[in-house]
């Protein structure tokens, strides 16, 4: 197992470099970079995108002539070339692209992600500032999905084909079919002061004056604020996990060792939880890290935006819009590294749950 872990760890390096290289190359062809953003703001046009869509010669897109200085930017025609050159030097664009990429990789290897272009804060501090919101959504959504889906999936498998199985399957399909953002809006309208009830707050993770509350009151206030966002982000993963649990149990129940255990006179509970549970839950439990990462990184943007939560999803979106490259590439590097490590962790959980699995014996 040790050599398998070493091989997987060694593969992380080229995989991560490939991820960074592809995204770095793509950004070289995207208009509205940091220099264009600064020029657009100086010209009073808000951002580079409104300038590009505007009329006249004041747009900030690059001209076909890729010469140096201010000639590259239409919006820079009224600005001194020395000022444009200073901006390029400040952002590092006075160097060739390959040199900037290698420098970025060297810094990232030492976890030096630099500072945000448009915020007076380091990328690490910025990520740490936004992390609690996304962790709250990802962790609680994953835990609630497991706590509900596993018992429900087991009961559906045991009562396969019954009336209970039929109507719960219908409810699960409906829940899976509803987009997360639409369900979030529905929750806001119904329970957060829309057209009906006002049971929950509209935004944030805590109320004003939260620091002055007692600890039990702080905990209650936190769960009061996080209830609707967590419910909205849980709906899709809950449906998938329930059906996965049911199908996994059905596959195990039909195997010969279950028939043998029943023939020996074991009770249904002993057969189900003493023999079937461990084998059936292998894929469900081992998938916990992957599910958490998918909820953590995948569904946070829309949920955070709808509920006005300032987390990593909104941070990534705002960084992409403003072309804040240190934030974009810094978070991409960290999240890519976490995703690759979680993949390895999932394999190790398979082995931990069922020692019969031996990844090392596989051909590489």
N, C-alpha and C positions, 0 to 999 in steps of 0.2 A: 504493500500500500504506500510505503514511503516513496518509492520511485515514481509511482503514479502521481502523487501530490507534487513531487519535484517537476515532473513533466508538465503538469497543468500550470504550475507557477511560472515555468519558463515560457510557456505559450502566451501568458498574459502580456509579456513585454512586446512581442511583435504585433499582437492583436491590438493592443492599446495604441501603438505607433501608427498602425493602419487606420484606426478610427480617427486619430488626430489628423493624419495626413489628408484623408478624404475630405474632412470638414474644412481643413485649412485651405485646400485647393478650391473648394466650392466658394469660400468667402472671397477669393480673389476676383471672382466674376460677378459678385453682387454689388450693385450700385448703392450709393448712399452711405459710404464708409464714415469713419470718425471725423476725418478732415472735412468732408462734405457737410456733416452735421454741424460742425463749428461754423463753417462759412454760412450756412443757411440761417443759423441763429444770429450771426452778426448782421446779415442782410435783413433780418426781421421777418423771415419767412417761416418761422416755427421749427421745421425740420427739413431734412433733405428730400423727403418724399413729397411734401407739398410743393417744394421748389421744383422738383422734377416735373410734376404735373402742371405747374404754372406756365404762363405764356411768357414770351420774350426771351431775352438772352440771360436772364438772371437765374436760370435753373442751375443746380449744383451737380448735375451729372457730369461724367468725364467726357471729354471730346474724343473723337477718333484718334486725334494726334496725342500719343502718350508721351510727349516730351516732358521735360522737367519743369519745375516751378509752377507758377500760377496758370500756365497755359492748359494744364490738365483739367481745370475746373472752370466751367462757364460762370459760376457764381463768384469767382475770384477776380474777375476782370477789373473791379474797382478797388482791389486790395493790393498792397505792395507785394512783389514776389518774395522779398526777404521774409515777410510775415508768413506766407504760405510755406516757405522752406522751413521756417522755425516750427510751424505746426507739424509738418511731416517728420522732422527730427524728433519732436516731442513724442509722437506716437510710434516712432521707429520705422516709418515708411521711407526713410532715406536709404535704407539698406535693401539688398536684394531679398526676394521672397524666401529663397532657400536658406539664407542666413538667418532670417527672422524665425523660420520654422525650427532650425537646429537650436537656436538660442532658447526658444520657448520650451523645447523638449528638455534641454539641459536644466533650465530653471524648474520645470515641473517635476523632474526626477528628484529634485531636492525639496519639492513641495513649496516652491517659491512662486506664487501665482501673481505677484505684483499688485498694483492698485487699479481700481476701477477708473476708466477714462473720465467719467462724468460725475463721480461721487468721491468725496474726500475720505475714502476708507479702503482698506485692503480687501482683496477678494475673499480671503479666509474669514476676516471679521464680518464681512457682508453675508457670507453663507451661514456662518454661525448665528448671526442675528435672525435670519429667516428660518433656520432649521427647526426650531420648536413647533412652528405651525404645521409644517409638512410631516414631521414625525408624529404629531398628534393625530393627524388625519390618517396616515398610513398605518400606524400601530393599532389604534382603536378600531379602524375599519377591518383590518385583518383579524384581530382577536374576536370581534363580534361575528364576523363571517364564519369563523371556525366554530365558535360556541353554539351558533344556531344551525349551521349546515351539517355538522357531523351527526348530532342526535336526529335531526330531521331526515338526513339521508339514510341512516341506519333503519329508522322506522319505516321509511318508504320501501327499502329493500325487503324487510321482513314482511310487510303487508303489500307486496307487489301485486298490482292488479286490483286492489281493493278500492272502495269509494274514497278513502282517505288519500291513497296514492294518486288517484285521478284528479281530485280537486286541488291538491297541493301542487301537482305538476302543472296544472293550468295557471295557478297563481305564480309559480316560478317562471313560466314562459312569459307571462305578462310582465313580470318584473324585469326579466332579462331584455325584453323588447323595448322597454321605456329607456330612452337615452338619459344618461346621468344628469345632464344639464337641465333637461325638461323636468325630471323628477325634483331637482333642486329648486327650480322656479315654482313648481307646484307646492312644495313644502313652505316656501316663503309666503306664497299667496294665502295658503290655508292657515298656517300656524305662526307666522311672524308679522302680523299686522297688516296683511294684505286686505282681502275683502271679507275675511271671516274672523279668525281668532288671533289673539296677540299673546301667545304663550311663551314664545322664544324671541331673543334679540335678533336684530337684523345683521349685525356685523361684529367682527372682532372676537378675540378669545377671552376677554374679560371686561367687566364693567369699569366705568370711571371710579377712581378711588379704591381700586382692587387691593392696592398695597396696604390700606388701612384696615382691611377686613381681617377677622380671625382666620386661622388656618382651615377649620371646617367650612367656614363661609367662602373662603377662596376656592376650595375644592368644589363646593356646590356651584359656585358661580362659573367656574371653568367648564364643568360638565353641562351646565345650562347653555353656555354659548356654543359648545362643540357638538351638541346633540344632532342638530339638523345637518351640518356639513358631513358628519360621520355617517349618518343614515343615508345621505345622498350618494356618498362615495362607496358605500357597502353594497348597494343594490345589485350591481352587475356581478361582482365577485361572489356574492352570496348564492346567486342562482347557479353559477358554474360549479361552485364547490359542492353544492347539494347534489346535483346530478352526478358529479364525479364520485362522491361518496356512495351514492346508491348503486351505481353501475359496478363500482369496485367490490362492494359487498355481494351483489348478485353473482358476479363471476366466481367469488370464493365459495358461496353457499352451494353452488352446483358441482363443486369438485368432490372427488371420491373420499378424501379424508373426512369431510363433513358427514357423508353417509355412514362411514365407519364409526365415527364418534357417536352418532345417534344410535347406531345398532348396538353399541356397548351400553346403552341405557343412560347416557349423560343427559342432563336437563337441557332445554333449549337455550337457557341463559349461559350455561357452562360451555356449550358448543359455540354460541355466538361470540361471547366475550373471552373465552379461554382459548379458542382456536382460530376463529374467523377474523376476529378484530385485528390481531397483529398483522396478519398477511394483507387484509383489505386496506388497512390504514397506511400501508407503506408509502404508496404514491401520494396520499393526501397529506400526511404529516411532513414527508420529505419535501413537498412543494411549498412549505410555509415560507422559506426565505424568498423564493421567486415571486410568490404572490404578494408578499410585503413590499418588495422592490417595485413590482408593477403598479401597485396602488400608490406607493410613495412617489414614484416618478411620473406615472402615466396619467392619472386622473386629477392631479392636484390643480392644474391651471384653471380649468373651467370652474371647479368647485370654489377655489380661492377667490376667483373674480366675482362670482355670484354672491358669495357671502362676505366679500370685502375682507379677506384674510391675506395678510402680507407674508406669504411663504415663498418657497423656492420656485413654485410654478410661475407666479407673477414675476419673480426676479428674472427667470430665464426669458420670459416673454418681453419684458421691458428692456433687457439687455440686447435681445435680438432686434428689437425695433430701433434702438438708439445706436446699434453697432458697437456696443461696449465689448470689444473683443477679449480683454482679460477676464471678464465675468463669463462670457460665452465659453471660451476654451478652458478656463479654470474649472468651471462646474462640469463641463463635458468630460474632462480628464478624471475628476474625482468620481463622477457618477459611472463612467465607463469602468473604472477600476473597481468600484463597489459591485457593479453588475457581474464582472468576471469573477470576483472573489465569491460572490453569492452562488454562482454556478458551481464552483468547487465545493462550497459548503453544502449545497443540495446533494451532491454525490456522496459526501461524507456522511450526511444524515441517512441516506439509503443504507450505507454499510452499517451504521450504528444501530438502525432499527432492525435490519436483517443481515447478520454477519455472513450469511451464505452468499451474498453478492460480493463478487471479487472483480473490481475494475482492472486490477493489475494483470489479470490473466487474459484480458482482451488484447487483440492485436492492435498495434498502433501504427 
